[in-house]
């Protein structure tokens, strides 16, 4: 014998029926705090802020990056060329 029982209720009603706690206030508090943290940190990931944080510890770093890219591109003023005599 096979018996099927369908119960039409909301998740809140099911939790109350089984005696489970209502976690909605805690979830709302956590989500509000997460949103506040994300909004407060969004300025830190702007392109200007990232570049400023990368280049503040060494003022010559931008020149070193430029020299590195020039050398990698083969425009390093004879880098990789050997004098044949």
Residue frames relative to the residue before (quaternion, step in Angstrom):
aa qw qx qy qz dx dy dz
X 1.0000 0.0000 0.0000 0.0000 0.00 0.00 0.00
X 0.1282 -0.7879 0.6013 0.0354 3.55 -0.98 0.95
X 0.0675 -0.7944 0.6037 -0.0009 3.53 -0.86 1.04
X 0.1195 -0.7723 0.6214 0.0556 3.57 -0.92 0.95
X 0.0727 -0.7791 0.6225 0.0154 3.52 -0.94 0.98
X 0.1117 -0.7829 0.6102 0.0462 3.55 -0.80 1.03
X 0.1016 -0.7804 0.6162 0.0310 3.53 -0.89 1.01
X 0.1700 -0.7854 0.5909 0.0718 3.55 -0.73 1.08
X 0.3091 0.7291 -0.5547 0.2552 3.56 -0.33 1.30
X 0.5444 -0.6003 0.4722 0.3467 3.51 -1.27 0.33
X 0.6452 -0.5086 0.3728 0.4314 3.62 -1.16 0.29
X 0.6206 0.5367 -0.3460 0.4550 3.59 1.04 -0.71
X 0.6591 0.4996 -0.3097 0.4690 3.60 0.92 -0.87
X 0.6438 0.5124 -0.3294 0.4630 3.61 0.99 -0.77
X 0.6475 0.5078 -0.3254 0.4658 3.62 0.94 -0.83
X 0.6557 0.5040 -0.3127 0.4672 3.57 0.96 -0.84
X 0.6385 0.5363 -0.3266 0.4450 3.59 0.97 -0.82
X 0.7395 0.3913 -0.2253 0.4991 3.60 0.94 -0.87
X 0.5213 -0.6741 0.3962 0.3419 3.60 1.26 0.00
X 0.4099 0.7052 -0.4819 0.3202 3.57 1.16 0.43
X 0.5392 -0.6416 0.4285 0.3375 3.60 -1.05 0.63
X 0.4714 -0.6361 0.5287 0.3058 3.53 -1.25 0.50
X 0.1390 -0.8347 0.5316 0.0375 3.57 -0.40 1.24
X 0.3803 0.7580 -0.4657 0.2529 3.60 1.24 0.05
X 0.6594 0.4909 -0.3471 0.4513 3.68 0.82 -0.74
X 0.6521 0.5044 -0.3175 0.4685 3.58 1.00 -0.79
X 0.6448 0.5119 -0.3206 0.4684 3.59 0.97 -0.82
X 0.6502 0.5112 -0.3192 0.4627 3.59 0.95 -0.80
X 0.6503 0.5133 -0.3165 0.4620 3.59 0.98 -0.83
X 0.6579 0.5004 -0.3082 0.4711 3.58 0.96 -0.86
X 0.6712 0.4920 -0.3053 0.4628 3.59 0.91 -0.86
X 0.6265 0.5225 -0.3399 0.4679 3.62 1.02 -0.70
X 0.6670 0.4933 -0.3035 0.4687 3.58 0.93 -0.87
X 0.6376 0.5242 -0.3216 0.4639 3.58 0.99 -0.82
X 0.6527 0.5085 -0.3106 0.4680 3.56 0.97 -0.85
X 0.6390 0.5187 -0.3275 0.4640 3.61 0.97 -0.79
X 0.6616 0.4997 -0.3095 0.4657 3.60 0.93 -0.85
X 0.6572 0.5082 -0.3168 0.4578 3.58 0.93 -0.85
X 0.6772 0.4871 -0.2984 0.4638 3.58 0.92 -0.85
X 0.6679 0.4926 -0.3124 0.4623 3.59 1.02 -0.73
X 0.7250 0.4235 -0.2435 0.4855 3.60 1.11 -0.59
X 0.4726 0.7032 -0.4449 0.2902 3.60 1.17 -0.15
X 0.6129 0.5488 -0.3608 0.4393 3.61 1.10 -0.56
X 0.6224 0.5744 -0.3391 0.4095 3.59 1.13 -0.60
X 0.7381 0.3961 -0.2367 0.4923 3.60 1.13 -0.45
X 0.3807 0.6919 -0.5181 0.3285 3.58 1.17 0.40
X 0.6306 -0.5597 0.3645 0.3952 3.62 -1.05 0.59
X 0.6472 0.5210 -0.3312 0.4472 3.59 0.95 -0.80
X 0.6730 0.4933 -0.2979 0.4635 3.58 0.91 -0.90
X 0.6399 0.5226 -0.3324 0.4549 3.59 0.99 -0.77
X 0.6719 0.4849 -0.3036 0.4703 3.58 0.86 -0.91
X 0.6431 0.5204 -0.3278 0.4562 3.57 0.97 -0.81
X 0.6817 0.4755 -0.3001 0.4681 3.60 0.92 -0.83
X 0.6467 0.5223 -0.3282 0.4487 3.61 1.07 -0.64
X 0.7988 0.3406 -0.1532 0.4716 3.57 0.91 -0.90
X 0.5007 0.6740 -0.4347 0.3257 3.63 1.15 0.11
X 0.6775 0.5242 -0.3232 0.4021 3.60 0.98 -0.64
X 0.7929 0.1132 -0.0710 0.5946 3.62 1.17 -0.39
X 0.3304 -0.7804 0.4900 0.2042 3.60 -0.34 1.15
X 0.6750 0.4867 -0.2960 0.4689 3.63 1.14 -0.49
X 0.4266 0.7363 -0.4488 0.2730 3.59 1.25 -0.08
X 0.6294 0.5339 -0.3434 0.4483 3.60 0.98 -0.76
X 0.6511 0.4995 -0.3171 0.4755 3.59 1.00 -0.78
X 0.6425 0.5219 -0.3264 0.4563 3.58 0.99 -0.77
X 0.6293 0.5141 -0.3360 0.4763 3.59 1.02 -0.76
X 0.6488 0.5139 -0.3192 0.4616 3.57 0.93 -0.88
X 0.6576 0.5042 -0.3091 0.4667 3.60 0.90 -0.89
X 0.6467 0.5249 -0.3192 0.4520 3.57 0.99 -0.82
X 0.6795 0.4773 -0.2972 0.4713 3.60 0.92 -0.87
X 0.6233 0.5227 -0.3429 0.4698 3.59 1.03 -0.71
X 0.6652 0.4987 -0.3032 0.4657 3.57 0.93 -0.86
X 0.6623 0.5027 -0.3082 0.4622 3.60 0.99 -0.80
X 0.6796 0.4870 -0.2906 0.4654 3.58 1.07 -0.68
X 0.5328 -0.6527 0.3992 0.3615 3.59 1.22 -0.18
X 0.5721 0.5837 -0.3835 0.4300 3.56 1.24 0.24
X 0.3760 0.7876 -0.4280 0.2345 3.56 1.19 0.40
X 0.5992 -0.5978 0.3750 0.3782 3.59 1.05 0.55
X 0.7985 -0.2751 0.1420 0.5162 3.53 0.77 1.02
X 0.3765 0.7129 -0.5094 0.3010 3.57 1.17 0.22
X 0.8037 0.2379 -0.2010 0.5071 3.55 -0.78 1.02
X 0.6104 0.5225 -0.3627 0.4720 3.62 1.23 -0.14
X 0.1881 -0.7658 0.6036 0.1179 3.53 -1.04 0.74
X 0.4664 -0.6706 0.5084 0.2725 3.53 -1.06 0.85
X 0.1466 -0.7672 0.6188 0.0841 3.58 -0.76 1.02
X 0.0287 -0.8008 0.5979 -0.0193 3.55 -0.75 1.10
